[in-house]
Structures are given as structure tokens and as C-alpha cells.
């Protein structure tokens, strides 16, 4: 198992850690969570789901249970990437599981990360695999 890490790439934090005894919480940030070795259990809005990858919107009660390492992408609510996740992945839902083969690829790719250069390349690959292009995300309606 690799050592836990935190990398900041653009406006996102990429965190590798395990969560053997998590507490449910909510905050103003979207999350993408990927299994790095095997699926995890997510509890989101009171629903338990087994997943290899999940997108969770901002201010949604959630927790992840995993003895194995996971990759958590922490995305501040006020960034273009957060709007992109809402538009591209969540599409109006508060959370959504992600394609297992894509999630597995992301988890394996991040398992190879050792340096900031590796992290930047892995972040770009993650965005490409998920179809995330923050510069094209629609602006929030100010109403």
C-alpha cells in the first residue's frame, strides 16, 4: 500500500487515504472518490452504496468507509471545476456513482503518483477520462 498523500493541482486537492471509521459530514465542496485497490462503501444522503467511484455534490451529507486506500478529489464549491462536476457528472443529482472501468483506471493511475509532476499528469488524465473541461462549464445562474 502506498503512503497517504495530498497534492494540490489547480483548484483541486487530491488526497489518498483510507477511512476505516469515518463520521458522516457535509461541507461546501464537491467530491470525487475513487477506489485505488477495491470498491468502497459510500453513505450519501442516507443511502448506502458499494462503488469504485462516486461524485458527491456540495453540502450533501456523506461518508466513505474503506480499509483500502481511496483517492478523494476535494473541489471547492466556488471553482469552475465544481460547476463542471455539477454540469457534467451530477446533472442535477446530489450524487452519482461513476463508471467502474473509468474509476478503476483513475485509481490505478493515482497509485503510480510519487511527485508533483506525476500528480499534475494524473489530474489531467482524470479530467480527460471523466470528460471534465472546467473552462467550458456553464456559469451559475446568479438568481
C-alpha positions, 0 to 999 in steps of 0.5 A: 500500500502506498503512503497517504498523500495530498497534492494540490493541482489547480483548484483541486486537492487530491488526497489518498487515504483510507477511512476505516471509521469515518463520521458522516459530514457535509461541507461546501465542496464537491467530491470525487472518490475513487477506489485505488485497490477495491470498491468502497462503501459510500453513505450519501444522503442516507443511502448506502452504496458499494462503488469504485467511484462516486461524485458527491455534490456540495453540502450533501451529507456523506461518508466513505468507509474503506480499509483500502486506500481511496483517492478523494478529489476535494473541489471547492464549491466556488471553482469552475471545476465544481460547476463542471462536476455539477454540469457534467457528472451530477446533472442535477443529482446530489450524487452519482456513482461513476463508471467502474472501468473509468474509476478503476483506471483513475485509481490505478493511475493515482497509485503510480503518483510519487511527485508533483509532476506525476500528480499534475499528469494524473489530474489531467488524465482524470479530467480527460477520462471523466470528460471534465473541461472546467473552462467550458462549464456553464456559469451559475445562474446568479438568481 
